[in-house]
Amino acid sequence: MTVRRVQGSEVEYGIAVQGQPHANPMVASTHVVNAYASAHGLTRRARWDFEEESPLRDARGFDLSREVADPSQLTDEDLGLANIILTNGARLYVDHAHPEYSSPEVTNPLDVVRWEKAGERVMLRGAELAAQIPSTAPIVLYKNNIDNKGASYGSHENYLMRRDVPFESIVKHLTPFFVSRPVICGAGRVGQKQDGSVHAFQLAQRADYMEVGVGLETTLKRPIINTRDEPHADAKKYRRLHVIIGDANCSEVAIYLKHGTTSLVLAMVEAGFLGRGIALARPVEALHDISHDPTLQALVELDDGSTMTALDIQEHYLERARAFVEQNGSDEQTDDVLARWQSILDRLRRDPAECARELDWVAKLQLLEQYRERDALDWDHAKLHLVDLQYHDIRPEKGLYHRLVARDRIDRLLTDDAVTEAIGEPPHDTRAFFRGRCLSRFATDVAAASWDSVIFDLPGHDSLQRIPTMEPLRGTAEHVGALFDTSATATDLFRAITRR
């Protein structure tokens, strides 16, 4: 029993052009990505390889027709937007109206934090460089999920699972867990309902945008459980659980627990350990009710007519995880996740304010209450919406989260040096190492790349040469590091791998 599994995150950043409220966000996002690429020697012809992507394949056993799919679902089409592969194995690109950073694959929750935080630095630098383009106004990026105009953009999680686990079991056991999870990893929001028309605080920014229990969509009729069946790996062995319900977290502890607790629940689902489990009578309504109650007292109805709070539901999963660990063994990071999970739930029951150093929604609520008390503000006051937004500003000198960190009011898990190193260095224990090293060593010979392949354009070959990377735990430093050490050229590397 362990939190270790192949996983990663994708974050779309909110974007604004100072002094230009009607600026085209797609153009601004393109400036951010291209400016970073140009300054770091990434303006080569290497492109993202869309060939193996299948965004319309549904885990329930069918493919959605392209004719009826929403255009936002066609993520396998090359729209000609900025789209680059970084030397740390990540993807930096424009996703419609937002710049997005997709982390490299990692094997544990702490590494998710590390490479996601590296992504914040990448985005910050891209915005700074874009501002230096002649006739370009300063661009500000926010690590959040809403524009306060009724629109939401995603912060997705990805977890590799065994293919043989019935999808019905995933839906059954993850739904109550995801519905109750905002008490730990909600980012907090001023306003309830999608348009913010109810003037109050809530735990999660994404909650009101979840409208169905299960579905393939990601930008409309958003589901609690997303059914996209696109493993980016050997489809006979793996499925990739694509989680769209989570908020974009600034807190390192919140990111860590979001991935750590979810990894533990997935391990139990794979092992068939949760039995009958619990089931909610109305999951979407329960999610909204839980998010709308920062006192954490909201009761949601189960299918047997009984009721539980979100803390009760989380405690149920924690108790099962402890029993599973006792039966199957553990490791240091798993023990740490369990201990932090228990500590957070205990303190949330006692007084949520005790978790202000670890949880985004609590830290933000404390800031908002200070303004409300000092200036006698009601929840409909515009200043509170500005404080909400400013919490997520990625600029260290402006963002309220970063100012709390500077004042030692937020706990961290990583050093600045560890995050800085991850900007250019890939994880060493997944295939991201191979992808990243190819880009750093042999950039001019890489024609394209994706999660599951690197494609070379080599002298003496009439066609492009694809190196598949279908096994996420191969292509590691242990597996291919010596090949890079002994290969002077991309051709040498290709021959060493293919034996030809």
Secondary structure in CASP SS format (residue, H / E / C, confidence):
PFRMAT SS
TARGET T0000
AUTHOR 0000-0000-0000
METHOD secondary structure of the structure
MODEL  1
M C 1.00
T C 1.00
V C 1.00
R C 1.00
R C 1.00
V C 1.00
Q E 1.00
G E 1.00
S E 1.00
E E 1.00
V E 1.00
E E 1.00
Y C 1.00
G E 1.00
I E 1.00
A E 1.00
V E 1.00
Q C 1.00
G C 1.00
Q C 1.00
P C 1.00
H C 1.00
A C 1.00
N C 1.00
P H 1.00
M H 1.00
V H 1.00
A H 1.00
S H 1.00
T H 1.00
H H 1.00
V H 1.00
V H 1.00
N H 1.00
A H 1.00
Y H 1.00
A H 1.00
S H 1.00
A H 1.00
H C 1.00
G C 1.00
L C 1.00
T C 1.00
R C 1.00
R C 1.00
A C 1.00
R E 1.00
W E 1.00
D C 1.00
F C 1.00
E C 1.00
E C 1.00
E C 1.00
S C 1.00
P C 1.00
L C 1.00
R E 1.00
D E 1.00
A C 1.00
R C 1.00
G C 1.00
F E 1.00
D E 1.00
L C 1.00
S C 1.00
R C 1.00
E C 1.00
V C 1.00
A C 1.00
D C 1.00
P H 1.00
S H 1.00
Q H 1.00
L C 1.00
T C 1.00
D C 1.00
E C 1.00
D C 1.00
L C 1.00
G C 1.00
L C 1.00
A C 1.00
N E 1.00
I E 1.00
I E 1.00
L C 1.00
T C 1.00
N C 1.00
G C 1.00
A C 1.00
R E 1.00
L E 1.00
Y E 1.00
V E 1.00
D E 1.00
H C 1.00
A C 1.00
H E 1.00
P E 1.00
E E 1.00
Y E 1.00
S E 1.00
S C 1.00
P C 1.00
E C 1.00
V E 1.00
T C 1.00
N C 1.00
P H 1.00
L H 1.00
D H 1.00
V H 1.00
V H 1.00
R H 1.00
W H 1.00
E H 1.00
K H 1.00
A H 1.00
G H 1.00
E H 1.00
R H 1.00
V H 1.00
M H 1.00
L H 1.00
R H 1.00
G H 1.00
A H 1.00
E H 1.00
L H 1.00
A H 1.00
A C 1.00
Q C 1.00
I C 1.00
P C 1.00
S C 1.00
T C 1.00
A C 1.00
P C 1.00
I E 1.00
V E 1.00
L E 1.00
Y E 1.00
K C 1.00
N C 1.00
N C 1.00
I E 1.00
D C 1.00
N C 1.00
K C 1.00
G C 1.00
A C 1.00
S E 1.00
Y C 1.00
G C 1.00
S E 1.00
H E 1.00
E E 1.00
N E 1.00
Y E 1.00
L E 1.00
M E 1.00
R E 1.00
R C 1.00
D C 1.00
V C 1.00
P C 1.00
F H 1.00
E H 1.00
S H 1.00
I H 1.00
V H 1.00
K H 1.00
H H 1.00
L H 1.00
T H 1.00
P H 1.00
F H 1.00
F H 1.00
V H 1.00
S H 1.00
R C 1.00
P H 1.00
V H 1.00
I H 1.00
C H 1.00
G C 1.00
A C 1.00
G C 1.00
R E 1.00
V E 1.00
G E 1.00
Q E 1.00
K C 1.00
Q C 1.00
D C 1.00
G C 1.00
S C 1.00
V E 1.00
H E 1.00
A E 1.00
F E 1.00
Q E 1.00
L C 1.00
A C 1.00
Q C 1.00
R C 1.00
A H 1.00
D H 1.00
Y H 1.00
M E 1.00
E E 1.00
V E 1.00
G E 1.00
V E 1.00
G E 1.00
L C 1.00
E C 1.00
T C 1.00
T C 1.00
L C 1.00
K C 1.00
R E 1.00
P E 1.00
I E 1.00
I E 1.00
N E 1.00
T C 1.00
R E 1.00
D C 1.00
E C 1.00
P C 1.00
H C 1.00
A C 1.00
D C 1.00
A C 1.00
K C 1.00
K C 1.00
Y E 1.00
R E 1.00
R E 1.00
L E 1.00
H E 1.00
V E 1.00
I C 1.00
I C 1.00
G C 1.00
D C 1.00
A C 1.00
N C 1.00
C C 1.00
S C 1.00
E H 1.00
V H 1.00
A H 1.00
I H 1.00
Y H 1.00
L H 1.00
K H 1.00
H H 1.00
G H 1.00
T H 1.00
T H 1.00
S H 1.00
L H 1.00
V H 1.00
L H 1.00
A H 1.00
M H 1.00
V H 1.00
E H 1.00
A H 1.00
G C 1.00
F C 1.00
L C 1.00
G C 1.00
R C 1.00
G C 1.00
I C 1.00
A C 1.00
L E 1.00
A C 1.00
R C 1.00
P H 1.00
V H 1.00
E H 1.00
A H 1.00
L H 1.00
H H 1.00
D H 1.00
I H 1.00
S H 1.00
H C 1.00
D C 1.00
P C 1.00
T C 1.00
L C 1.00
Q C 1.00
A C 1.00
L C 1.00
V E 1.00
E E 1.00
L E 1.00
D C 1.00
D C 1.00
G C 1.00
S C 1.00
T E 1.00
M E 1.00
T C 1.00
A H 1.00
L H 1.00
D H 1.00
I H 1.00
Q H 1.00
E H 1.00
H H 1.00
Y H 1.00
L H 1.00
E H 1.00
R H 1.00
A H 1.00
R H 1.00
A H 1.00
F H 1.00
V H 1.00
E H 1.00
Q H 1.00
N H 1.00
G C 1.00
S C 1.00
D C 1.00
E H 1.00
Q H 1.00
T H 1.00
D H 1.00
D H 1.00
V H 1.00
L H 1.00
A H 1.00
R H 1.00
W H 1.00
Q H 1.00
S H 1.00
I H 1.00
L H 1.00
D H 1.00
R H 1.00
L H 1.00
R H 1.00
R H 1.00
D C 1.00
P H 1.00
A H 1.00
E H 1.00
C H 1.00
A C 1.00
R C 1.00
E C 1.00
L C 1.00
D H 1.00
W H 1.00
V H 1.00
A H 1.00
K H 1.00
L H 1.00
Q H 1.00
L H 1.00
L H 1.00
E H 1.00
Q H 1.00
Y H 1.00
R H 1.00
E H 1.00
R H 1.00
D H 1.00
A C 1.00
L C 1.00
D C 1.00
W C 1.00
D C 1.00
H C 1.00
A H 1.00
K H 1.00
L H 1.00
H H 1.00
L H 1.00
V H 1.00
D H 1.00
L H 1.00
Q H 1.00
Y H 1.00
H C 1.00
D E 1.00
I C 1.00
R C 1.00
P C 1.00
E C 1.00
K C 1.00
G C 1.00
L H 1.00
Y H 1.00
H H 1.00
R H 1.00
L H 1.00
V H 1.00
A H 1.00
R C 1.00
D C 1.00
R C 1.00
I C 1.00
D C 1.00
R C 1.00
L C 1.00
L C 1.00
T C 1.00
D H 1.00
D H 1.00
A H 1.00
V H 1.00
T H 1.00
E H 1.00
A H 1.00
I H 1.00
G H 1.00
E C 1.00
P C 1.00
P C 1.00
H C 1.00
D C 1.00
T C 1.00
R C 1.00
A H 1.00
F H 1.00
F H 1.00
R H 1.00
G H 1.00
R H 1.00
C H 1.00
L H 1.00
S H 1.00
R H 1.00
F C 1.00
A H 1.00
T H 1.00
D H 1.00
V E 1.00
A E 1.00
A E 1.00
A E 1.00
S E 1.00
W C 1.00
D C 1.00
S E 1.00
V E 1.00
I E 1.00
F E 1.00
D C 1.00
L C 1.00
P C 1.00
G C 1.00
H C 1.00
D C 1.00
S C 1.00
L C 1.00
Q E 1.00
R E 1.00
I E 1.00
P E 1.00
T C 1.00
M C 1.00
E C 1.00
P C 1.00
L C 1.00
R C 1.00
G C 1.00
T C 1.00
A H 1.00
E H 1.00
H H 1.00
V H 1.00
G H 1.00
A H 1.00
L H 1.00
F H 1.00
D H 1.00
T H 1.00
S C 1.00
A C 1.00
T C 1.00
A H 1.00
T H 1.00
D H 1.00
L H 1.00
F H 1.00
R H 1.00
A H 1.00
I H 1.00
T H 1.00
R C 1.00
R C 1.00
END
